[in-house]
Amino acid sequence: MQILPAIDLRGGKCVNLIQGIAEQETVFSDSPVEMAKQWQAEGAEYLHLVDLDGAFQGESANLHIVREIVDTLDIPTQLGGGIRSMEHIDAVLALGVHRAILGTAALKQPSLVKQACEKHGERIAVGIDAKDGMVATHGWLEVSQKSAVEFAVEMDEVQTIIYTDIKSDGMLKGPNVNATADIVNAVSADVIASGGVTSLLDIEALKNIGAYGAIIGRALYIGDLNLSDAIAAAQ
């Protein structure tokens, strides 16, 4: 299983939100690029980037930082947050980002996912963010009437799904393993779990249900989890 440290970008800084709430923000670094270099130096094989400004506003706001991170690192990155058109997907991938993550756009415009997968193949991922089992969109501000499992099954063109349990996110209380397992068991795509991963036991639990990867944010930043230990546990 792969461990992906998360770098959440907002206002040009590396931050973390609790349950995606904009007002509950902690700034962990004024230099996301230095943060990215640190995670690579500590053994990260893949980096998860989120453009929070993009998620809230519907258009990327931190692409200059993303470009700098991509140019600086030797490891691949994936980016989500406000990517809602083909032009946007093309622009993000042209920067050198390995995977573009579609969230709100995937739910609102499933045809875009199909077109993007036809054009870019494995470089397209879908992010499914769920609250009480239902898909949330627009920076988690709106909750739809579609269940996460049903939506995951519909996204059968994609090879990678990033599943986030919103209530777990930033809470340091462990991931929603059962909900993640439901997604893993419903699809053939690789499922990367996100939200609440705090301990080596969490990593073990996700590995046992067949998750392809785990995204870790807050626990790494506050020192609850050591990246090299997490990677060792995942392997």
ChimeraX commands (.cxc) that place a marker at each C-alpha (Angstrom):
marker #1 position 0.00,0.00,0.00 radius 0.5
marker #1 position 1.19,3.50,-0.82 radius 0.5
marker #1 position 1.39,6.39,1.65 radius 0.5
marker #1 position 0.69,9.86,0.22 radius 0.5
marker #1 position 1.49,12.88,2.39 radius 0.5
marker #1 position -1.03,15.66,1.78 radius 0.5
marker #1 position -0.24,19.27,1.05 radius 0.5
marker #1 position -3.39,21.40,1.21 radius 0.5
marker #1 position -2.84,24.78,-0.44 radius 0.5
marker #1 position -4.75,27.88,0.59 radius 0.5
marker #1 position -3.65,31.46,0.08 radius 0.5
marker #1 position -0.24,30.21,-1.02 radius 0.5
marker #1 position 0.37,28.39,2.26 radius 0.5
marker #1 position 0.32,24.77,3.41 radius 0.5
marker #1 position -2.71,24.44,5.69 radius 0.5
marker #1 position -5.08,21.91,7.21 radius 0.5
marker #1 position -8.82,22.26,7.75 radius 0.5
marker #1 position -10.93,20.25,10.18 radius 0.5
marker #1 position -13.77,18.47,8.32 radius 0.5
marker #1 position -13.17,20.83,5.40 radius 0.5
marker #1 position -14.45,23.87,7.31 radius 0.5
marker #1 position -12.72,27.01,6.00 radius 0.5
marker #1 position -12.82,28.78,9.37 radius 0.5
marker #1 position -11.10,25.86,11.13 radius 0.5
marker #1 position -7.73,26.33,9.51 radius 0.5
marker #1 position -4.23,25.63,10.81 radius 0.5
marker #1 position -1.29,26.98,8.81 radius 0.5
marker #1 position 1.56,24.47,8.94 radius 0.5
marker #1 position 4.01,26.13,6.57 radius 0.5
marker #1 position 4.39,29.36,4.62 radius 0.5
marker #1 position 6.39,27.40,2.04 radius 0.5
marker #1 position 4.53,24.45,0.48 radius 0.5
marker #1 position 7.52,23.80,-1.78 radius 0.5
marker #1 position 9.85,23.28,1.20 radius 0.5
marker #1 position 7.19,21.04,2.77 radius 0.5
marker #1 position 7.04,18.96,-0.40 radius 0.5
marker #1 position 10.83,18.63,-0.42 radius 0.5
marker #1 position 10.74,17.49,3.21 radius 0.5
marker #1 position 8.20,14.73,2.51 radius 0.5
marker #1 position 10.24,13.54,-0.46 radius 0.5
marker #1 position 13.41,13.52,1.66 radius 0.5
marker #1 position 11.59,11.43,4.28 radius 0.5
marker #1 position 10.76,8.76,1.71 radius 0.5
marker #1 position 7.41,9.73,0.19 radius 0.5
marker #1 position 6.80,8.00,-3.15 radius 0.5
marker #1 position 3.80,10.09,-4.15 radius 0.5
marker #1 position 2.36,13.43,-3.05 radius 0.5
marker #1 position -1.29,14.43,-2.72 radius 0.5
marker #1 position -1.96,18.13,-3.43 radius 0.5
marker #1 position -5.24,19.92,-2.81 radius 0.5
marker #1 position -6.01,23.42,-4.08 radius 0.5
marker #1 position -8.50,24.48,-1.39 radius 0.5
marker #1 position -9.00,27.91,-2.97 radius 0.5
marker #1 position -9.89,26.07,-6.17 radius 0.5
marker #1 position -12.32,23.77,-4.38 radius 0.5
marker #1 position -14.15,26.69,-2.76 radius 0.5
marker #1 position -14.04,29.08,-5.73 radius 0.5
marker #1 position -14.37,26.62,-8.60 radius 0.5
marker #1 position -11.10,27.59,-10.30 radius 0.5
marker #1 position -7.48,26.88,-9.50 radius 0.5
marker #1 position -5.73,29.58,-7.53 radius 0.5
marker #1 position -2.42,27.94,-6.60 radius 0.5
marker #1 position -1.18,26.50,-9.89 radius 0.5
marker #1 position 2.03,28.54,-9.76 radius 0.5
marker #1 position 2.90,26.75,-6.50 radius 0.5
marker #1 position 1.88,23.39,-7.93 radius 0.5
marker #1 position 4.19,24.00,-10.89 radius 0.5
marker #1 position 7.06,24.83,-8.55 radius 0.5
marker #1 position 6.45,21.69,-6.48 radius 0.5
marker #1 position 6.33,19.49,-9.60 radius 0.5
marker #1 position 9.49,21.08,-11.00 radius 0.5
marker #1 position 11.33,20.64,-7.69 radius 0.5
marker #1 position 10.40,17.02,-6.90 radius 0.5
marker #1 position 11.42,13.71,-8.44 radius 0.5
marker #1 position 8.28,11.91,-7.24 radius 0.5
marker #1 position 4.83,12.05,-8.88 radius 0.5
marker #1 position 1.98,14.21,-7.60 radius 0.5
marker #1 position -1.79,14.25,-7.87 radius 0.5
marker #1 position -3.89,17.40,-7.63 radius 0.5
marker #1 position -7.53,18.00,-6.74 radius 0.5
marker #1 position -9.61,21.09,-6.03 radius 0.5
marker #1 position -11.67,23.08,-8.51 radius 0.5
marker #1 position -10.73,21.09,-11.63 radius 0.5
marker #1 position -14.02,21.29,-13.49 radius 0.5
marker #1 position -13.37,21.48,-17.27 radius 0.5
marker #1 position -11.29,19.75,-19.93 radius 0.5
marker #1 position -9.19,22.90,-20.43 radius 0.5
marker #1 position -8.46,22.85,-16.75 radius 0.5
marker #1 position -7.53,19.15,-16.77 radius 0.5
marker #1 position -5.23,19.71,-19.75 radius 0.5
marker #1 position -3.57,22.68,-18.01 radius 0.5
marker #1 position -2.98,20.78,-14.76 radius 0.5
marker #1 position -1.51,17.75,-16.52 radius 0.5
marker #1 position 0.63,20.02,-18.73 radius 0.5
marker #1 position 2.28,21.29,-15.55 radius 0.5
marker #1 position 3.60,17.79,-14.99 radius 0.5
marker #1 position 1.09,16.70,-12.36 radius 0.5
marker #1 position 0.75,12.92,-12.75 radius 0.5
marker #1 position -2.95,12.68,-11.85 radius 0.5
marker #1 position -5.77,15.21,-11.98 radius 0.5
marker #1 position -8.55,14.50,-9.47 radius 0.5
marker #1 position -12.13,15.32,-10.46 radius 0.5
marker #1 position -14.61,15.71,-7.62 radius 0.5
marker #1 position -17.57,18.05,-8.07 radius 0.5
marker #1 position -17.16,17.88,-11.86 radius 0.5
marker #1 position -17.36,14.08,-11.82 radius 0.5
marker #1 position -20.73,14.16,-10.09 radius 0.5
marker #1 position -22.17,17.08,-12.06 radius 0.5
marker #1 position -20.70,16.15,-15.47 radius 0.5
marker #1 position -20.04,12.39,-15.69 radius 0.5
marker #1 position -19.45,12.81,-19.43 radius 0.5
marker #1 position -16.36,14.91,-18.61 radius 0.5
marker #1 position -14.86,11.95,-16.73 radius 0.5
marker #1 position -15.46,9.71,-19.73 radius 0.5
marker #1 position -13.86,12.20,-22.16 radius 0.5
marker #1 position -10.94,12.85,-19.81 radius 0.5
marker #1 position -10.27,9.13,-19.37 radius 0.5
marker #1 position -10.39,8.60,-23.13 radius 0.5
marker #1 position -7.85,11.39,-23.56 radius 0.5
marker #1 position -5.59,10.93,-20.54 radius 0.5
marker #1 position -6.18,7.36,-19.31 radius 0.5
marker #1 position -4.72,6.56,-15.90 radius 0.5
marker #1 position -3.85,10.23,-15.30 radius 0.5
marker #1 position -7.48,10.90,-14.35 radius 0.5
marker #1 position -8.73,10.08,-10.86 radius 0.5
marker #1 position -12.09,10.70,-9.23 radius 0.5
marker #1 position -12.33,12.04,-5.71 radius 0.5
marker #1 position -15.38,10.85,-3.79 radius 0.5
marker #1 position -15.94,12.87,-0.64 radius 0.5
marker #1 position -18.75,11.54,1.52 radius 0.5
marker #1 position -20.74,12.71,4.51 radius 0.5
marker #1 position -22.84,9.98,6.15 radius 0.5
marker #1 position -22.37,7.89,3.02 radius 0.5
marker #1 position -23.62,10.57,0.60 radius 0.5
marker #1 position -21.42,12.41,-1.91 radius 0.5
marker #1 position -20.51,16.01,-1.02 radius 0.5
marker #1 position -19.43,18.62,-3.60 radius 0.5
marker #1 position -18.23,22.21,-4.03 radius 0.5
marker #1 position -15.50,22.08,-1.38 radius 0.5
marker #1 position -17.78,19.85,0.75 radius 0.5
marker #1 position -20.30,22.67,1.12 radius 0.5
marker #1 position -23.15,20.77,-0.55 radius 0.5
marker #1 position -24.30,17.19,0.05 radius 0.5
marker #1 position -25.95,15.36,-2.86 radius 0.5
marker #1 position -28.62,12.67,-2.88 radius 0.5
marker #1 position -26.24,10.08,-4.32 radius 0.5
marker #1 position -24.56,7.42,-2.22 radius 0.5
marker #1 position -20.78,7.16,-2.39 radius 0.5
marker #1 position -20.87,3.47,-3.32 radius 0.5
marker #1 position -23.40,4.00,-6.12 radius 0.5
marker #1 position -21.31,6.88,-7.47 radius 0.5
marker #1 position -18.09,4.84,-7.29 radius 0.5
marker #1 position -19.69,2.06,-9.33 radius 0.5
marker #1 position -20.82,4.58,-11.96 radius 0.5
marker #1 position -17.25,5.89,-12.34 radius 0.5
marker #1 position -16.15,2.70,-14.04 radius 0.5
marker #1 position -13.81,4.44,-16.52 radius 0.5
marker #1 position -11.33,5.58,-13.89 radius 0.5
marker #1 position -8.44,3.54,-12.58 radius 0.5
marker #1 position -8.05,5.47,-9.31 radius 0.5
marker #1 position -10.63,6.63,-6.76 radius 0.5
marker #1 position -9.74,8.79,-3.77 radius 0.5
marker #1 position -12.31,8.22,-1.05 radius 0.5
marker #1 position -12.59,10.76,1.78 radius 0.5
marker #1 position -14.83,10.43,4.78 radius 0.5
marker #1 position -15.49,14.08,5.66 radius 0.5
marker #1 position -16.45,13.49,9.28 radius 0.5
marker #1 position -13.07,11.79,9.87 radius 0.5
marker #1 position -11.01,14.44,8.08 radius 0.5
marker #1 position -8.63,16.33,10.35 radius 0.5
marker #1 position -10.19,14.77,13.45 radius 0.5
marker #1 position -7.27,12.42,14.29 radius 0.5
marker #1 position -9.72,9.71,15.32 radius 0.5
marker #1 position -9.06,7.14,12.61 radius 0.5
marker #1 position -10.49,6.60,9.14 radius 0.5
marker #1 position -13.93,5.20,8.39 radius 0.5
marker #1 position -12.61,1.74,7.54 radius 0.5
marker #1 position -16.03,0.14,6.93 radius 0.5
marker #1 position -17.15,2.83,4.49 radius 0.5
marker #1 position -13.81,2.59,2.68 radius 0.5
marker #1 position -14.15,-1.20,2.49 radius 0.5
marker #1 position -17.59,-0.78,0.89 radius 0.5
marker #1 position -15.98,1.27,-1.90 radius 0.5
marker #1 position -13.01,-1.12,-2.28 radius 0.5
marker #1 position -15.39,-4.08,-2.60 radius 0.5
marker #1 position -17.69,-2.31,-5.08 radius 0.5
marker #1 position -15.13,-1.31,-7.74 radius 0.5
marker #1 position -12.14,-2.66,-9.65 radius 0.5
marker #1 position -10.31,0.70,-9.48 radius 0.5
marker #1 position -7.48,1.36,-7.03 radius 0.5
marker #1 position -8.99,3.03,-3.94 radius 0.5
marker #1 position -6.92,5.52,-1.97 radius 0.5
marker #1 position -8.31,6.28,1.49 radius 0.5
marker #1 position -8.27,9.76,2.98 radius 0.5
marker #1 position -9.48,11.33,6.21 radius 0.5
marker #1 position -8.53,10.57,9.78 radius 0.5
marker #1 position -5.48,8.35,9.26 radius 0.5
marker #1 position -3.64,8.86,12.55 radius 0.5
marker #1 position -1.86,5.68,13.63 radius 0.5
marker #1 position 0.01,2.64,12.37 radius 0.5
marker #1 position -3.07,0.60,13.32 radius 0.5
marker #1 position -5.14,2.74,10.93 radius 0.5
marker #1 position -2.68,1.96,8.14 radius 0.5
marker #1 position -2.82,-1.75,9.01 radius 0.5
marker #1 position -6.64,-1.68,8.94 radius 0.5
marker #1 position -6.73,0.02,5.52 radius 0.5
marker #1 position -4.15,-2.40,4.17 radius 0.5
marker #1 position -6.26,-5.33,5.39 radius 0.5
marker #1 position -9.35,-4.20,3.47 radius 0.5
marker #1 position -7.36,-3.86,0.23 radius 0.5
marker #1 position -6.94,-0.08,0.01 radius 0.5
marker #1 position -4.35,0.84,-2.61 radius 0.5
marker #1 position -3.11,3.86,-0.68 radius 0.5
marker #1 position -3.65,6.15,2.29 radius 0.5
marker #1 position -3.42,9.94,2.29 radius 0.5
marker #1 position -2.12,11.39,5.56 radius 0.5
marker #1 position -2.26,15.06,6.47 radius 0.5
marker #1 position -2.69,16.46,9.96 radius 0.5
marker #1 position -1.19,13.45,11.81 radius 0.5
marker #1 position 2.11,13.94,9.96 radius 0.5
marker #1 position 2.17,17.68,10.52 radius 0.5
marker #1 position 1.61,17.56,14.26 radius 0.5
marker #1 position 3.95,14.60,14.74 radius 0.5
marker #1 position 1.41,11.94,15.74 radius 0.5
marker #1 position 2.70,9.81,12.88 radius 0.5
marker #1 position 6.19,9.55,11.44 radius 0.5
marker #1 position 6.25,9.28,7.65 radius 0.5
marker #1 position 8.97,6.60,7.44 radius 0.5
marker #1 position 7.14,4.48,10.05 radius 0.5
marker #1 position 3.91,4.89,8.09 radius 0.5
marker #1 position 5.60,3.81,4.86 radius 0.5
marker #1 position 7.16,0.80,6.58 radius 0.5
marker #1 position 3.76,-0.24,8.00 radius 0.5
marker #1 position 2.13,0.12,4.60 radius 0.5
marker #1 position 4.69,-2.14,2.95 radius 0.5
marker link #1:1,2 radius 0.2
marker link #1:2,3 radius 0.2
marker link #1:3,4 radius 0.2
marker link #1:4,5 radius 0.2
marker link #1:5,6 radius 0.2
marker link #1:6,7 radius 0.2
marker link #1:7,8 radius 0.2
marker link #1:8,9 radius 0.2
marker link #1:9,10 radius 0.2
marker link #1:10,11 radius 0.2
marker link #1:11,12 radius 0.2
marker link #1:12,13 radius 0.2
marker link #1:13,14 radius 0.2
marker link #1:14,15 radius 0.2
marker link #1:15,16 radius 0.2
marker link #1:16,17 radius 0.2
marker link #1:17,18 radius 0.2
marker link #1:18,19 radius 0.2
marker link #1:19,20 radius 0.2
marker link #1:20,21 radius 0.2
marker link #1:21,22 radius 0.2
marker link #1:22,23 radius 0.2
marker link #1:23,24 radius 0.2
marker link #1:24,25 radius 0.2
marker link #1:25,26 radius 0.2
marker link #1:26,27 radius 0.2
marker link #1:27,28 radius 0.2
marker link #1:28,29 radius 0.2
marker link #1:29,30 radius 0.2
marker link #1:30,31 radius 0.2
marker link #1:31,32 radius 0.2
marker link #1:32,33 radius 0.2
marker link #1:33,34 radius 0.2
marker link #1:34,35 radius 0.2
marker link #1:35,36 radius 0.2
marker link #1:36,37 radius 0.2
marker link #1:37,38 radius 0.2
marker link #1:38,39 radius 0.2
marker link #1:39,40 radius 0.2
marker link #1:40,41 radius 0.2
marker link #1:41,42 radius 0.2
marker link #1:42,43 radius 0.2
marker link #1:43,44 radius 0.2
marker link #1:44,45 radius 0.2
marker link #1:45,46 radius 0.2
marker link #1:46,47 radius 0.2
marker link #1:47,48 radius 0.2
marker link #1:48,49 radius 0.2
marker link #1:49,50 radius 0.2
marker link #1:50,51 radius 0.2
marker link #1:51,52 radius 0.2
marker link #1:52,53 radius 0.2
marker link #1:53,54 radius 0.2
marker link #1:54,55 radius 0.2
marker link #1:55,56 radius 0.2
marker link #1:56,57 radius 0.2
marker link #1:57,58 radius 0.2
marker link #1:58,59 radius 0.2
marker link #1:59,60 radius 0.2
marker link #1:60,61 radius 0.2
marker link #1:61,62 radius 0.2
marker link #1:62,63 radius 0.2
marker link #1:63,64 radius 0.2
marker link #1:64,65 radius 0.2
marker link #1:65,66 radius 0.2
marker link #1:66,67 radius 0.2
marker link #1:67,68 radius 0.2
marker link #1:68,69 radius 0.2
marker link #1:69,70 radius 0.2
marker link #1:70,71 radius 0.2
marker link #1:71,72 radius 0.2
marker link #1:72,73 radius 0.2
marker link #1:73,74 radius 0.2
marker link #1:74,75 radius 0.2
marker link #1:75,76 radius 0.2
marker link #1:76,77 radius 0.2
marker link #1:77,78 radius 0.2
marker link #1:78,79 radius 0.2
marker link #1:79,80 radius 0.2
marker link #1:80,81 radius 0.2
marker link #1:81,82 radius 0.2
marker link #1:82,83 radius 0.2
marker link #1:83,84 radius 0.2
marker link #1:84,85 radius 0.2
marker link #1:85,86 radius 0.2
marker link #1:86,87 radius 0.2
marker link #1:87,88 radius 0.2
marker link #1:88,89 radius 0.2
marker link #1:89,90 radius 0.2
marker link #1:90,91 radius 0.2
marker link #1:91,92 radius 0.2
marker link #1:92,93 radius 0.2
marker link #1:93,94 radius 0.2
marker link #1:94,95 radius 0.2
marker link #1:95,96 radius 0.2
marker link #1:96,97 radius 0.2
marker link #1:97,98 radius 0.2
marker link #1:98,99 radius 0.2
marker link #1:99,100 radius 0.2
marker link #1:100,101 radius 0.2
marker link #1:101,102 radius 0.2
marker link #1:102,103 radius 0.2
marker link #1:103,104 radius 0.2
marker link #1:104,105 radius 0.2
marker link #1:105,106 radius 0.2
marker link #1:106,107 radius 0.2
marker link #1:107,108 radius 0.2
marker link #1:108,109 radius 0.2
marker link #1:109,110 radius 0.2
marker link #1:110,111 radius 0.2
marker link #1:111,112 radius 0.2
marker link #1:112,113 radius 0.2
marker link #1:113,114 radius 0.2
marker link #1:114,115 radius 0.2
marker link #1:115,116 radius 0.2
marker link #1:116,117 radius 0.2
marker link #1:117,118 radius 0.2
marker link #1:118,119 radius 0.2
marker link #1:119,120 radius 0.2
marker link #1:120,121 radius 0.2
marker link #1:121,122 radius 0.2
marker link #1:122,123 radius 0.2
marker link #1:123,124 radius 0.2
marker link #1:124,125 radius 0.2
marker link #1:125,126 radius 0.2
marker link #1:126,127 radius 0.2
marker link #1:127,128 radius 0.2
marker link #1:128,129 radius 0.2
marker link #1:129,130 radius 0.2
marker link #1:130,131 radius 0.2
marker link #1:131,132 radius 0.2
marker link #1:132,133 radius 0.2
marker link #1:133,134 radius 0.2
marker link #1:134,135 radius 0.2
marker link #1:135,136 radius 0.2
marker link #1:136,137 radius 0.2
marker link #1:137,138 radius 0.2
marker link #1:138,139 radius 0.2
marker link #1:139,140 radius 0.2
marker link #1:140,141 radius 0.2
marker link #1:141,142 radius 0.2
marker link #1:142,143 radius 0.2
marker link #1:143,144 radius 0.2
marker link #1:144,145 radius 0.2
marker link #1:145,146 radius 0.2
marker link #1:146,147 radius 0.2
marker link #1:147,148 radius 0.2
marker link #1:148,149 radius 0.2
marker link #1:149,150 radius 0.2
marker link #1:150,151 radius 0.2
marker link #1:151,152 radius 0.2
marker link #1:152,153 radius 0.2
marker link #1:153,154 radius 0.2
marker link #1:154,155 radius 0.2
marker link #1:155,156 radius 0.2
marker link #1:156,157 radius 0.2
marker link #1:157,158 radius 0.2
marker link #1:158,159 radius 0.2
marker link #1:159,160 radius 0.2
marker link #1:160,161 radius 0.2
marker link #1:161,162 radius 0.2
marker link #1:162,163 radius 0.2
marker link #1:163,164 radius 0.2
marker link #1:164,165 radius 0.2
marker link #1:165,166 radius 0.2
marker link #1:166,167 radius 0.2
marker link #1:167,168 radius 0.2
marker link #1:168,169 radius 0.2
marker link #1:169,170 radius 0.2
marker link #1:170,171 radius 0.2
marker link #1:171,172 radius 0.2
marker link #1:172,173 radius 0.2
marker link #1:173,174 radius 0.2
marker link #1:174,175 radius 0.2
marker link #1:175,176 radius 0.2
marker link #1:176,177 radius 0.2
marker link #1:177,178 radius 0.2
marker link #1:178,179 radius 0.2
marker link #1:179,180 radius 0.2
marker link #1:180,181 radius 0.2
marker link #1:181,182 radius 0.2
marker link #1:182,183 radius 0.2
marker link #1:183,184 radius 0.2
marker link #1:184,185 radius 0.2
marker link #1:185,186 radius 0.2
marker link #1:186,187 radius 0.2
marker link #1:187,188 radius 0.2
marker link #1:188,189 radius 0.2
marker link #1:189,190 radius 0.2
marker link #1:190,191 radius 0.2
marker link #1:191,192 radius 0.2
marker link #1:192,193 radius 0.2
marker link #1:193,194 radius 0.2
marker link #1:194,195 radius 0.2
marker link #1:195,196 radius 0.2
marker link #1:196,197 radius 0.2
marker link #1:197,198 radius 0.2
marker link #1:198,199 radius 0.2
marker link #1:199,200 radius 0.2
marker link #1:200,201 radius 0.2
marker link #1:201,202 radius 0.2
marker link #1:202,203 radius 0.2
marker link #1:203,204 radius 0.2
marker link #1:204,205 radius 0.2
marker link #1:205,206 radius 0.2
marker link #1:206,207 radius 0.2
marker link #1:207,208 radius 0.2
marker link #1:208,209 radius 0.2
marker link #1:209,210 radius 0.2
marker link #1:210,211 radius 0.2
marker link #1:211,212 radius 0.2
marker link #1:212,213 radius 0.2
marker link #1:213,214 radius 0.2
marker link #1:214,215 radius 0.2
marker link #1:215,216 radius 0.2
marker link #1:216,217 radius 0.2
marker link #1:217,218 radius 0.2
marker link #1:218,219 radius 0.2
marker link #1:219,220 radius 0.2
marker link #1:220,221 radius 0.2
marker link #1:221,222 radius 0.2
marker link #1:222,223 radius 0.2
marker link #1:223,224 radius 0.2
marker link #1:224,225 radius 0.2
marker link #1:225,226 radius 0.2
marker link #1:226,227 radius 0.2
marker link #1:227,228 radius 0.2
marker link #1:228,229 radius 0.2
marker link #1:229,230 radius 0.2
marker link #1:230,231 radius 0.2
marker link #1:231,232 radius 0.2
marker link #1:232,233 radius 0.2
marker link #1:233,234 radius 0.2
marker link #1:234,235 radius 0.2
view
